[in-house]
Amino acid sequence: MTAGSFFIKPGYRARTKPEYYADVSDDGAVWQPDVYPLAATLARQYECKYIIDIGCGRARKLAPLYPEFQIIGLDFGSNLLHCRQEYPFGNWIEVDLEAGSKVELPVEILQSAVIINSDVIEHLVDPTRLMDLIRSFLIHAKVALLSTPERDLERGFNDLGPPANPSHMREWNLSELETLLTSAGLRPAFCGLTMSNDRDRLLKTSLAVIPGIHLNSGSVRDLASFCEQWLKATPEQRSGAQDPYMSDLAQLEREVNMMNLAAKNNVVAPPPPPPPTLLEIGIQRINSAQYEGAFEALTEALAKEPENAAIVFQMGRLAAICNMNEDARELFYQASLRDAELTKSIVDFYIEQLAKARAGID
């Protein structure tokens, strides 16, 4: 394997010229079903506001991440035209990765961004410009996720190309992909397999999670562990914030930086803050409009502390926000029975909701 062959095995034949990939087919399956949810999870963990998708296609998986995140899609041709027409709330930037188009995004956006590059690299005649762009974004961005079909698992170990897909230039196996990325200064924290689609659920897609250059070695190890455990977890486990793979990566990063600074200054670092309680997790999820997760956290909290008035009050808030008005009234009544001082909080909540309604705020 050499750099000239993009580190693909000897004897492999790339396609001479791939077809333009117009992302119009819909076979009923969701392809790379874990890539975008993992990107969104990492964005929450790192407290990011933006998801940037390089080669966004028609943005069927990117668009639903709005409005929790501001979305930025990079593509060209009919794919980008479709995005501008269908999703006016997104920021759509024309970029031809083959032509070496320059993309300059504000530092303040990149510093609060997670990058996605899902099944794009295999379409390019020369992936060098793509890797240069990702590397330039990771000077400031938190993390990038890159996926591509795993050739040996999709085509067989004896496959020598060209790829069966006419829009694919070449395909890598997992080891070759990791070598390619590392050679370009994009050393993955995690490089493994993920599902190709949600229909057969077979692990035939390579996924590399590449840290931003500002992450120290401890934070990179935490990121690798997080991704490995998250990908193995069931959907139910992923929503359970008390499980170890849902640890707060942003908080871990802050703690490592604080300990490093303390060691540098020869002082004893203060102990890290305790993990959030189920009640605190429920409140955070209500405030970030993650209502199903909030219900799960608060229900579990109430099962452990059925007389905790604060938990009952937050259940009432959640019910009212979800337009379950009778349930909300009963929960607020039960909360006030447990703690009469919560009556003022209940009144304040309804005043706030009325003000939002008059202002036209959801």
C-alpha positions as a Markdown table, in Angstrom:
| # | Residue | x | y | z |
|---|---|---|---|---|
| 1 | Met | 0.0 | 0.0 | 0.0 |
| 2 | Thr | 1.3 | 3.4 | -0.9 |
| 3 | Ala | 0.2 | 7.0 | -0.8 |
| 4 | Gly | -0.1 | 7.0 | -4.6 |
| 5 | Ser | -2.8 | 4.3 | -4.4 |
| 6 | Phe | -4.4 | 6.0 | -1.3 |
| 7 | Phe | -3.2 | 3.0 | 0.7 |
| 8 | Ile | -5.4 | 0.5 | -1.0 |
| 9 | Lys | -3.9 | -3.0 | -1.5 |
| 10 | Pro | -1.7 | -3.7 | -4.6 |
| 11 | Gly | -3.7 | -4.8 | -7.7 |
| 12 | Tyr | -6.8 | -2.8 | -6.9 |
| 13 | Arg | -8.3 | -0.9 | -9.8 |
| 14 | Ala | -10.1 | 2.3 | -9.2 |
| 15 | Arg | -12.9 | 3.6 | -11.5 |
| 16 | Thr | -11.7 | 5.9 | -14.3 |
| 17 | Lys | -14.5 | 8.5 | -13.7 |
| 18 | Pro | -17.3 | 8.1 | -11.3 |
| 19 | Glu | -20.9 | 9.2 | -12.0 |
| 20 | Tyr | -22.3 | 12.3 | -10.2 |
| 21 | Tyr | -24.2 | 11.0 | -7.2 |
| 22 | Ala | -27.7 | 12.5 | -7.2 |
| 23 | Asp | -29.1 | 11.5 | -3.8 |
| 24 | Val | -32.6 | 10.7 | -5.1 |
| 25 | Ser | -33.1 | 7.0 | -4.5 |
| 26 | Asp | -35.3 | 5.9 | -1.6 |
| 27 | Asp | -35.4 | 2.1 | -1.1 |
| 28 | Gly | -37.1 | 2.4 | 2.3 |
| 29 | Ala | -33.9 | 1.7 | 4.3 |
| 30 | Val | -32.0 | 4.3 | 6.4 |
| 31 | Trp | -28.4 | 4.1 | 5.4 |
| 32 | Gln | -25.7 | 4.7 | 8.0 |
| 33 | Pro | -28.4 | 4.9 | 10.6 |
| 34 | Asp | -26.1 | 5.5 | 13.6 |
| 35 | Val | -23.8 | 8.2 | 12.1 |
| 36 | Tyr | -26.1 | 11.2 | 12.4 |
| 37 | Pro | -27.5 | 10.2 | 15.9 |
| 38 | Leu | -24.0 | 9.7 | 17.2 |
| 39 | Ala | -23.0 | 13.1 | 15.8 |
| 40 | Ala | -26.0 | 14.7 | 17.5 |
| 41 | Thr | -25.1 | 12.9 | 20.8 |
| 42 | Leu | -21.5 | 14.1 | 20.6 |
| 43 | Ala | -22.7 | 17.6 | 19.8 |
| 44 | Arg | -24.9 | 17.5 | 23.0 |
| 45 | Gln | -22.0 | 16.1 | 25.0 |
| 46 | Tyr | -19.7 | 18.8 | 23.8 |
| 47 | Glu | -22.4 | 21.5 | 24.1 |
| 48 | Cys | -22.2 | 22.4 | 20.4 |
| 49 | Lys | -24.8 | 24.4 | 18.5 |
| 50 | Tyr | -23.9 | 23.4 | 14.9 |
| 51 | Ile | -23.7 | 20.3 | 12.8 |
| 52 | Ile | -21.7 | 20.7 | 9.6 |
| 53 | Asp | -22.3 | 18.0 | 6.9 |
| 54 | Ile | -19.6 | 17.9 | 4.2 |
| 55 | Gly | -21.3 | 16.2 | 1.2 |
| 56 | Cys | -24.8 | 16.4 | 2.7 |
| 57 | Gly | -26.6 | 15.0 | -0.4 |
| 58 | Arg | -30.3 | 15.8 | -0.1 |
| 59 | Ala | -30.0 | 16.2 | 3.7 |
| 60 | Arg | -32.6 | 13.6 | 4.6 |
| 61 | Lys | -30.7 | 12.7 | 7.8 |
| 62 | Leu | -29.3 | 16.2 | 8.5 |
| 63 | Ala | -32.5 | 18.3 | 8.3 |
| 64 | Pro | -34.2 | 16.5 | 11.2 |
| 65 | Leu | -31.4 | 17.7 | 13.5 |
| 66 | Tyr | -32.8 | 21.2 | 13.2 |
| 67 | Pro | -33.9 | 23.1 | 15.3 |
| 68 | Glu | -31.9 | 21.5 | 18.1 |
| 69 | Phe | -28.9 | 22.4 | 16.1 |
| 70 | Gln | -28.2 | 24.9 | 13.4 |
| 71 | Ile | -27.3 | 22.9 | 10.3 |
| 72 | Ile | -24.8 | 23.7 | 7.6 |
| 73 | Gly | -24.6 | 21.5 | 4.5 |
| 74 | Leu | -21.8 | 21.5 | 1.8 |
| 75 | Asp | -22.5 | 20.0 | -1.6 |
| 76 | Phe | -23.2 | 21.1 | -5.2 |
| 77 | Gly | -25.4 | 20.4 | -8.2 |
| 78 | Ser | -29.0 | 19.1 | -7.9 |
| 79 | Asn | -28.4 | 17.9 | -4.3 |
| 80 | Leu | -27.7 | 21.4 | -3.1 |
| 81 | Leu | -30.6 | 22.9 | -5.1 |
| 82 | His | -32.9 | 20.4 | -3.5 |
| 83 | Cys | -31.7 | 21.4 | 0.0 |
| 84 | Arg | -32.2 | 25.1 | -0.6 |
| 85 | Gln | -35.7 | 24.5 | -1.8 |
| 86 | Glu | -36.9 | 22.0 | 0.8 |
| 87 | Tyr | -35.0 | 23.2 | 3.9 |
| 88 | Pro | -34.8 | 27.0 | 3.9 |
| 89 | Phe | -33.8 | 27.0 | 7.6 |
| 90 | Gly | -30.4 | 25.4 | 6.8 |
| 91 | Asn | -27.3 | 27.1 | 5.6 |
| 92 | Trp | -26.4 | 25.5 | 2.3 |
| 93 | Ile | -22.9 | 26.2 | 0.8 |
| 94 | Glu | -21.8 | 25.2 | -2.7 |
| 95 | Val | -18.6 | 23.2 | -2.6 |
| 96 | Asp | -17.1 | 21.0 | -5.3 |
| 97 | Leu | -14.6 | 18.9 | -3.4 |
| 98 | Glu | -13.0 | 17.8 | -6.7 |
| 99 | Ala | -12.3 | 21.4 | -7.8 |
| 100 | Gly | -10.7 | 22.3 | -4.4 |
| 101 | Ser | -13.3 | 24.9 | -3.5 |
| 102 | Lys | -12.2 | 26.8 | -0.4 |
| 103 | Val | -14.6 | 27.0 | 2.5 |
| 104 | Glu | -14.1 | 29.5 | 5.2 |
| 105 | Leu | -16.4 | 29.4 | 8.2 |
| 106 | Pro | -16.3 | 31.7 | 11.2 |
| 107 | Val | -14.1 | 30.4 | 14.0 |
| 108 | Glu | -17.0 | 30.9 | 16.5 |
| 109 | Ile | -19.1 | 28.5 | 14.5 |
| 110 | Leu | -16.4 | 25.9 | 14.1 |
| 111 | Gln | -15.6 | 26.0 | 17.8 |
| 112 | Ser | -19.2 | 24.9 | 18.5 |
| 113 | Ala | -19.5 | 22.4 | 15.7 |
| 114 | Val | -19.4 | 18.6 | 15.0 |
| 115 | Ile | -18.5 | 17.7 | 11.5 |
| 116 | Ile | -20.1 | 14.8 | 9.5 |
| 117 | Asn | -18.7 | 13.3 | 6.3 |
| 118 | Ser | -20.9 | 10.3 | 5.6 |
| 119 | Asp | -20.2 | 8.1 | 2.6 |
| 120 | Val | -18.6 | 10.8 | 0.5 |
| 121 | Ile | -14.9 | 9.9 | 0.3 |
| 122 | Glu | -15.5 | 6.9 | -2.0 |
| 123 | His | -17.1 | 9.2 | -4.6 |
| 124 | Leu | -14.0 | 11.3 | -5.1 |
| 125 | Val | -11.3 | 11.0 | -7.8 |
| 126 | Asp | -8.8 | 12.6 | -5.3 |
| 127 | Pro | -9.8 | 12.6 | -1.6 |
| 128 | Thr | -6.9 | 14.7 | -0.6 |
| 129 | Arg | -8.8 | 18.0 | -0.8 |
| 130 | Leu | -11.6 | 16.6 | 1.3 |
| 131 | Met | -9.1 | 15.5 | 4.0 |
| 132 | Asp | -7.5 | 18.9 | 3.9 |
| 133 | Leu | -10.8 | 20.5 | 4.5 |
| 134 | Ile | -11.7 | 18.3 | 7.4 |
| 135 | Arg | -8.3 | 18.9 | 8.9 |
| 136 | Ser | -8.7 | 22.7 | 8.6 |
| 137 | Phe | -12.1 | 22.5 | 10.3 |
| 138 | Leu | -10.7 | 20.4 | 13.2 |
| 139 | Ile | -8.3 | 23.2 | 14.1 |
| 140 | His | -11.4 | 24.6 | 15.9 |
| 141 | Ala | -14.2 | 22.0 | 15.7 |
| 142 | Lys | -14.8 | 19.4 | 18.4 |
| 143 | Val | -14.9 | 16.2 | 16.4 |
| 144 | Ala | -15.5 | 14.8 | 12.9 |
| 145 | Leu | -17.3 | 11.6 | 11.9 |
| 146 | Leu | -16.3 | 10.0 | 8.6 |
| 147 | Ser | -18.0 | 6.9 | 7.2 |
| 148 | Thr | -17.5 | 4.8 | 4.0 |
| 149 | Pro | -18.4 | 1.2 | 2.9 |
| 150 | Glu | -16.0 | -1.5 | 4.2 |
| 151 | Arg | -14.9 | -3.0 | 0.9 |
| 152 | Asp | -13.9 | -6.5 | 2.2 |
| 153 | Leu | -17.2 | -6.9 | 4.0 |
| 154 | Glu | -19.4 | -5.5 | 1.2 |
| 155 | Arg | -17.5 | -7.0 | -1.8 |
| 156 | Gly | -15.4 | -9.8 | -0.4 |
| 157 | Phe | -11.8 | -10.1 | 0.5 |
| 158 | Asn | -10.7 | -10.9 | -3.1 |
| 159 | Asp | -12.4 | -7.8 | -4.6 |
| 160 | Leu | -10.0 | -5.8 | -6.8 |
| 161 | Gly | -12.4 | -3.2 | -8.1 |
| 162 | Pro | -13.7 | -1.1 | -9.7 |
| 163 | Pro | -16.6 | -0.7 | -7.2 |
| 164 | Ala | -20.0 | -2.1 | -8.2 |
| 165 | Asn | -21.6 | 1.3 | -7.5 |
| 166 | Pro | -21.0 | 3.4 | -10.6 |
| 167 | Ser | -20.7 | 6.6 | -8.5 |
| 168 | His | -17.9 | 5.1 | -6.4 |
| 169 | Met | -14.3 | 5.8 | -7.4 |
| 170 | Arg | -12.7 | 3.4 | -5.0 |
| 171 | Glu | -13.4 | 1.7 | -1.7 |
| 172 | Trp | -11.3 | 0.9 | 1.3 |
| 173 | Asn | -11.3 | -1.7 | 4.0 |
| 174 | Leu | -11.1 | -0.6 | 7.6 |
| 175 | Ser | -7.3 | -0.9 | 8.0 |
| 176 | Glu | -6.6 | 0.9 | 4.8 |
| 177 | Leu | -9.0 | 3.7 | 5.7 |
| 178 | Glu | -7.3 | 4.2 | 9.1 |
| 179 | Thr | -3.9 | 4.3 | 7.4 |
| 180 | Leu | -5.1 | 6.9 | 4.8 |
| 181 | Leu | -6.6 | 9.2 | 7.5 |
| 182 | Thr | -3.6 | 8.9 | 9.8 |
| 183 | Ser | -1.3 | 9.7 | 6.9 |
| 184 | Ala | -3.3 | 12.9 | 6.3 |
| 185 | Gly | -3.0 | 14.1 | 9.9 |
| 186 | Leu | -6.5 | 12.8 | 10.8 |
| 187 | Arg | -5.7 | 10.1 | 13.4 |
| 188 | Pro | -9.0 | 8.6 | 14.5 |
| 189 | Ala | -9.8 | 8.3 | 18.2 |
| 190 | Phe | -12.2 | 5.5 | 17.2 |
| 191 | Cys | -12.1 | 3.5 | 13.9 |
| 192 | Gly | -14.5 | 0.6 | 13.7 |
| 193 | Leu | -17.7 | -0.7 | 12.2 |
| 194 | Thr | -21.2 | 0.5 | 12.2 |
| 195 | Met | -24.5 | -0.6 | 10.5 |
| 196 | Ser | -24.8 | 0.0 | 6.8 |
| 197 | Asn | -28.6 | 0.2 | 7.0 |
| 198 | Asp | -31.5 | -0.4 | 9.4 |
| 199 | Arg | -33.0 | -3.1 | 7.2 |
| 200 | Asp | -30.4 | -5.9 | 7.5 |
| 201 | Arg | -28.5 | -4.2 | 10.4 |
| 202 | Leu | -25.2 | -5.7 | 9.3 |
| 203 | Leu | -21.9 | -4.0 | 10.3 |
| 204 | Lys | -20.5 | -3.4 | 6.9 |
| 205 | Thr | -19.7 | 0.4 | 7.1 |
| 206 | Ser | -16.4 | 1.8 | 8.4 |
| 207 | Leu | -16.7 | 4.7 | 10.8 |
| 208 | Ala | -13.8 | 6.9 | 11.9 |
| 209 | Val | -14.3 | 9.5 | 14.7 |
| 210 | Ile | -11.6 | 12.1 | 14.5 |
| 211 | Pro | -10.9 | 14.4 | 17.4 |
| 212 | Gly | -10.2 | 18.2 | 17.1 |
| 213 | Ile | -6.6 | 19.1 | 17.7 |
| 214 | His | -7.4 | 20.9 | 20.9 |
| 215 | Leu | -8.5 | 17.6 | 22.7 |
| 216 | Asn | -5.8 | 16.3 | 24.9 |
| 217 | Ser | -4.9 | 12.6 | 25.1 |
| 218 | Gly | -7.2 | 11.9 | 28.1 |
| 219 | Ser | -10.1 | 13.5 | 26.3 |
| 220 | Val | -9.3 | 11.5 | 23.1 |
| 221 | Arg | -9.4 | 8.3 | 25.1 |
| 222 | Asp | -12.7 | 9.2 | 26.7 |
| 223 | Leu | -14.1 | 10.0 | 23.2 |
| 224 | Ala | -12.9 | 6.6 | 21.9 |
| 225 | Ser | -14.5 | 4.7 | 24.8 |
| 226 | Phe | -17.7 | 6.7 | 24.5 |
| 227 | Cys | -18.1 | 5.9 | 20.8 |
| 228 | Glu | -17.3 | 2.2 | 21.2 |
| 229 | Gln | -19.8 | 1.8 | 24.0 |
| 230 | Trp | -22.5 | 4.0 | 22.4 |
| 231 | Leu | -22.4 | 1.9 | 19.2 |
| 232 | Lys | -22.8 | -1.3 | 21.1 |
| 233 | Ala | -25.7 | 0.0 | 23.2 |
| 234 | Thr | -29.4 | -0.5 | 22.5 |
| 235 | Pro | -31.6 | 2.5 | 21.8 |
| 236 | Glu | -33.0 | 2.1 | 25.3 |
| 237 | Gln | -29.5 | 2.1 | 26.9 |
| 238 | Arg | -28.5 | 5.1 | 24.8 |
| 239 | Ser | -31.3 | 7.2 | 26.4 |
| 240 | Gly | -30.2 | 6.3 | 29.9 |
| 241 | Ala | -28.0 | 9.1 | 31.0 |
| 242 | Gln | -26.9 | 7.3 | 34.2 |
| 243 | Asp | -25.0 | 4.7 | 32.2 |
| 244 | Pro | -21.2 | 5.0 | 31.8 |
| 245 | Tyr | -21.2 | 5.5 | 28.0 |
| 246 | Met | -23.4 | 8.6 | 28.5 |
| 247 | Ser | -20.9 | 10.4 | 30.6 |
| 248 | Asp | -20.5 | 14.1 | 29.9 |
| 249 | Leu | -17.6 | 14.5 | 27.6 |
| 250 | Ala | -17.5 | 18.2 | 27.9 |
| 251 | Gln | -17.4 | 17.9 | 31.7 |
| 252 | Leu | -14.6 | 15.3 | 31.4 |
| 253 | Glu | -12.6 | 17.7 | 29.2 |
| 254 | Arg | -13.0 | 20.5 | 31.6 |
| 255 | Glu | -11.9 | 18.3 | 34.5 |
| 256 | Val | -8.8 | 17.1 | 32.7 |
| 257 | Asn | -7.9 | 20.6 | 31.8 |
| 258 | Met | -8.4 | 21.7 | 35.4 |
| 259 | Met | -6.2 | 18.9 | 36.8 |
| 260 | Asn | -3.5 | 19.6 | 34.2 |
| 261 | Leu | -3.5 | 23.3 | 35.1 |
| 262 | Ala | -3.4 | 22.5 | 38.8 |
| 263 | Ala | -0.5 | 20.1 | 38.3 |
| 264 | Lys | 1.3 | 22.8 | 36.3 |
| 265 | Asn | 0.8 | 25.3 | 39.1 |
| 266 | Asn | 1.6 | 22.8 | 41.8 |
| 267 | Val | -1.7 | 23.0 | 43.5 |
| 268 | Val | -4.2 | 20.4 | 44.5 |
| 269 | Ala | -7.1 | 20.2 | 42.1 |
| 270 | Pro | -10.6 | 20.4 | 43.7 |
| 271 | Pro | -12.7 | 17.2 | 43.4 |
| 272 | Pro | -14.9 | 16.9 | 40.3 |
| 273 | Pro | -18.5 | 17.8 | 40.8 |
| 274 | Pro | -20.9 | 14.9 | 41.5 |
| 275 | Pro | -22.8 | 13.5 | 38.5 |
| 276 | Pro | -26.3 | 15.1 | 37.9 |
| 277 | Thr | -29.3 | 13.6 | 39.6 |
| 278 | Leu | -32.2 | 12.1 | 37.7 |
| 279 | Leu | -34.2 | 15.2 | 38.7 |
| 280 | Glu | -31.4 | 17.5 | 37.2 |
| 281 | Ile | -31.2 | 15.4 | 34.1 |
| 282 | Gly | -35.0 | 15.6 | 33.7 |
| 283 | Ile | -34.9 | 19.4 | 34.0 |
| 284 | Gln | -32.1 | 19.7 | 31.5 |
| 285 | Arg | -34.0 | 17.6 | 29.0 |
| 286 | Ile | -37.2 | 19.6 | 29.4 |
| 287 | Asn | -35.2 | 22.8 | 28.8 |
| 288 | Ser | -33.6 | 21.3 | 25.7 |
| 289 | Ala | -37.0 | 19.9 | 24.4 |
| 290 | Gln | -36.0 | 16.2 | 24.8 |
| 291 | Tyr | -39.4 | 15.4 | 26.2 |
| 292 | Glu | -39.3 | 11.6 | 26.0 |
| 293 | Gly | -35.9 | 11.4 | 27.7 |
| 294 | Ala | -37.2 | 13.9 | 30.3 |
| 295 | Phe | -40.2 | 11.6 | 31.0 |
| 296 | Glu | -37.9 | 8.6 | 31.4 |
| 297 | Ala | -35.6 | 10.3 | 33.8 |
| 298 | Leu | -38.3 | 11.9 | 35.9 |
| 299 | Thr | -40.4 | 8.6 | 36.0 |
| 300 | Glu | -37.3 | 6.7 | 37.3 |
| 301 | Ala | -36.6 | 9.5 | 39.8 |
| 302 | Leu | -40.2 | 9.4 | 41.1 |
| 303 | Ala | -40.1 | 5.7 | 41.5 |
| 304 | Lys | -37.1 | 6.1 | 43.9 |
| 305 | Glu | -38.6 | 9.2 | 45.7 |
| 306 | Pro | -42.4 | 9.2 | 45.4 |
| 307 | Glu | -42.8 | 11.9 | 47.9 |
| 308 | Asn | -40.3 | 14.3 | 46.4 |
| 309 | Ala | -42.4 | 17.4 | 45.5 |
| 310 | Ala | -39.8 | 18.8 | 43.2 |
| 311 | Ile | -40.0 | 15.8 | 40.9 |
| 312 | Val | -43.8 | 15.9 | 40.9 |
| 313 | Phe | -43.6 | 19.6 | 40.0 |
| 314 | Gln | -41.3 | 18.9 | 37.0 |
| 315 | Met | -43.6 | 16.1 | 35.9 |
| 316 | Gly | -46.3 | 18.7 | 35.9 |
| 317 | Arg | -44.2 | 21.1 | 33.8 |
| 318 | Leu | -43.5 | 18.4 | 31.3 |
| 319 | Ala | -47.2 | 17.5 | 31.1 |
| 320 | Ala | -48.2 | 21.1 | 30.6 |
| 321 | Ile | -45.6 | 21.7 | 27.9 |
| 322 | Cys | -46.8 | 18.6 | 26.1 |
| 323 | Asn | -50.5 | 19.9 | 26.2 |
| 324 | Met | -51.5 | 17.2 | 28.7 |
| 325 | Asn | -53.5 | 19.7 | 30.7 |
| 326 | Glu | -55.5 | 17.5 | 33.0 |
| 327 | Asp | -52.4 | 15.5 | 33.9 |
| 328 | Ala | -50.6 | 18.8 | 34.5 |
| 329 | Arg | -53.3 | 20.1 | 36.9 |
| 330 | Glu | -53.3 | 16.8 | 38.9 |
| 331 | Leu | -49.5 | 16.7 | 39.1 |
| 332 | Phe | -49.3 | 20.4 | 40.2 |
| 333 | Tyr | -52.0 | 19.7 | 42.8 |
| 334 | Gln | -50.0 | 16.7 | 44.1 |
| 335 | Ala | -46.8 | 18.8 | 44.2 |
| 336 | Ser | -48.5 | 21.6 | 46.2 |
| 337 | Leu | -49.8 | 19.0 | 48.7 |
| 338 | Arg | -46.3 | 17.7 | 49.3 |
| 339 | Asp | -44.8 | 21.2 | 49.5 |
| 340 | Ala | -47.1 | 24.3 | 49.7 |
| 341 | Glu | -44.2 | 26.6 | 48.8 |
| 342 | Leu | -44.3 | 25.2 | 45.3 |
| 343 | Thr | -47.6 | 27.0 | 44.7 |
| 344 | Lys | -45.7 | 30.1 | 43.7 |
| 345 | Ser | -43.5 | 28.1 | 41.3 |
| 346 | Ile | -46.7 | 26.7 | 39.7 |
| 347 | Val | -48.2 | 30.2 | 39.3 |
| 348 | Asp | -44.9 | 31.6 | 37.9 |
| 349 | Phe | -44.7 | 28.7 | 35.4 |
| 350 | Tyr | -48.2 | 29.5 | 34.0 |
| 351 | Ile | -47.4 | 33.2 | 33.9 |
| 352 | Glu | -44.3 | 32.4 | 31.8 |
| 353 | Gln | -46.3 | 30.1 | 29.5 |
| 354 | Leu | -48.9 | 32.8 | 29.0 |
| 355 | Ala | -46.2 | 35.3 | 28.1 |
| 356 | Lys | -44.7 | 32.9 | 25.6 |
| 357 | Ala | -48.0 | 32.3 | 24.0 |
| 358 | Arg | -48.7 | 36.0 | 23.6 |
| 359 | Ala | -45.3 | 36.5 | 22.1 |
| 360 | Gly | -45.8 | 33.6 | 19.7 |
| 361 | Ile | -43.0 | 31.5 | 21.2 |
| 362 | Asp | -43.4 | 27.7 | 21.3 |
